Amino acid sequence: MAPKKAVLKRTTRLNPARDANRTSDDSHTSGTGVRRTKRVTREYTYQDFMKCQPLYFKGTEGFVELTQWLERMETVFCISNCLAENQVKFATCTLLAGALTWWNSHVRIVSNDAAYVMT
């Protein structure tokens, strides 16, 4: 047996304090008999979205501005794990000027519910 393997094997057997806190499924307890649970992830909010500093979109700079805005939105949604059901709602809050006017007229045409379920 190689020296490294022998040391690993010996230290594994000689650590009863650690082994006492192991449960049968290899999770650990805190020594109090209370099993640690997974952290509950909280819902991603509009405040969380705004902390990612999304770009605002006016619709006046043409294709380049639109492309940059779309790429930034996709990046923000990806890294923040924003739920798909919130993406349109959050993204439309970054529309300004002509882009916001267009969005509002679109909502009037297709209805509020239909506009916000777009993907």
C-alpha positions, -999 to +999 in steps of 0.1 A: +000+000+000+013+034-009+022+057+020-005+083+011-032+057+009-022+042+043-023+077+059-058+083+044-071+049+055-056+054+090-070+089+095-104+078+082-106+051+108-092+073+136-117+101+135-146+088+156-159+123+164-166+130+128-180+096+122-204+099+151-220+129+134-226+110+101-260+097+093-266+067+071-271+089+040-237+106+045-252+139+056-241+154+089-257+164+121-245+193+143-239+169+171-272+178+187-292+151+169-308+177+147-302+171+111-292+200+089-316+209+061-311+225+028-314+262+026-347+273+013-341+296-017-362+328-016-381+341-045-363+364-069-378+399-066-379+430-087-354+446-062-330+417-069-334+423-106-326+460-103-295+452-083-281+435-114-282+469-131-301+461-163-298+484-192-327+508-200-341+507-235-354+538-253-357+525-287-339+555-303-305+540-311-316+513-335-304+478-338-272+481-318-290+494-287-317+467-291-291+440-294-271+452-263-303+455-243-315+420-252-281+405-244-279+423-211-315+411-202-306+375-211-274+377-189-293+392-160-320+365-162-295+337-165-271+347-136-300+356-113-322+325-120-351+347-127-383+327-132-395+328-168-429+340-156-413+372-143-390+380-171-413+400-194-427+419-164-392+428-151-378+436-186-407+459-195-398+480-164-366+490-182-384+505-212-383+543-216-396+569-241-407+554-275-401+518-264-424+523-234-450+539-256-448+510-280-452+485-251-482+503-237-500+503-270-491+466-274-507+459-240-538+477-250-541+457-282-535+422-269-546+427-232-525+429-201-526+391-194-516+381-229-488+406-230-471+394-198-472+357-207-451+362-238-418+343-239 
